[in-house]
């Protein structure tokens, strides 16, 4: 999905997606305005949410636990064999 990729890989000079850069990257949508793109994204139940670069936890061992889980789930030998694939799951209400 285009939204899960970097805007630079689609010819944009920005580091984050904007409505204008999405319109430029998706001419096949045949949309002519930001409002039309907003309506389309709302119909597809796609919402804007800025990613957080950090998490807060009151647990003093949080970092150690996360590192342990990552080592269990993604062994170093397996990460090299997995391609960069983005999966989009729509929530069911």
Buried (B, 14 or more C-beta within 10 A) or exposed (E): EEEEEEBEEBEBEEEEBEBEBBBEBBEEEEBEEEEBBEEBBEEEEEEEEEEEEEEEEEEEEEEEEEEEEEEEEEEEEEEEEEEEEEEEEEEEE
